């Protein structure tokens, strides 16, 4: 069974708004490609999407460290550091 994380409603709303914006940007890039937009313009939009996703990733990682991992440390979970290192390795690939 997959673990779950209870998130504050304000935090969750913020993340969802950001993701909705990103979703709109992705649809915009698709439309740009369908309309034969200039490559450099498409690339700039993709970089903007990547930056927005990185921001969401950072917020979730911060929350994970401050909430989930702190709780695991309090419960003397010995695997918490391995989990953190694995997660960070995936992010910085």
C-alpha positions in Angstrom: 0.0 0.0 0.0 1.3 3.5 -0.9 1.9 5.9 1.9 -0.2 9.1 2.0 0.6 12.6 3.0 -2.0 14.9 4.6 -1.4 18.4 3.2 -2.6 21.7 4.5 -5.5 22.9 2.4 -3.8 26.3 1.6 -0.6 24.5 0.5 -2.6 22.0 -1.6 -4.5 24.8 -3.2 -1.3 26.6 -4.0 0.2 23.5 -5.6 -2.9 22.8 -7.7 -3.0 26.4 -8.9 0.6 26.2 -10.0 0.0 22.8 -11.7 -3.1 24.2 -13.5 -1.0 27.0 -14.8 1.7 24.6 -16.0 -1.0 22.4 -17.6 -2.1 25.5 -19.5 1.4 26.3 -20.6 1.9 22.7 -21.9 -1.3 23.1 -23.9 0.0 26.4 -25.2 3.3 24.7 -26.4 1.3 22.0 -28.1 -0.7 24.7 -30.0 2.6 26.6 -30.8 3.9 23.4 -32.4 0.6 22.7 -34.3 0.8 26.3 -35.6 4.5 26.0 -36.6 5.7 28.6 -34.2 9.4 29.6 -34.3 11.6 27.0 -32.6 13.3 29.4 -30.2 9.9 30.7 -29.0 8.8 27.1 -28.3 12.1 26.3 -26.5 11.6 29.4 -24.3 8.1 28.3 -23.4 9.4 24.8 -22.5 12.1 26.3 -20.3 9.4 28.3 -18.6 7.4 25.1 -17.9 10.5 23.3 -16.6 11.2 26.2 -14.3 7.7 26.2 -13.0 7.8 22.4 -12.4 11.1 22.8 -10.6 9.4 25.3 -8.3 6.6 22.9 -7.5 9.2 20.1 -6.9 11.1 22.4 -4.5 7.9 23.2 -2.5 7.0 19.6 -2.2 10.5 18.6 -1.2 10.6 21.3 1.4 7.2 20.1 2.8 8.4 16.5 2.7 11.5 17.3 4.7 9.7 19.5 7.2 6.8 17.2 7.8 7.1 13.6 6.6 10.8 13.1 7.3 10.7 14.9 10.7 7.9 12.6 11.7 9.8 9.6 10.6 12.9 10.8 12.6 10.7 11.2 15.6 9.5 7.6 15.2 13.1 6.5 15.0 12.8 5.3 11.3 16.3 4.1 10.3 15.6 4.3 6.6 14.7 8.0 6.6 18.2 9.1 5.4 18.3 6.5 2.6 14.8 7.7 1.5 16.0 11.4 1.5 19.2 10.6 -0.4 17.3 8.5 -3.0 14.8 11.3 -3.5 17.4 14.0 -3.9 19.4 11.8 -6.3 16.3 11.5 -8.5 15.6 15.2 -8.4 19.2 16.3 -9.4 19.6 13.8 -12.2 
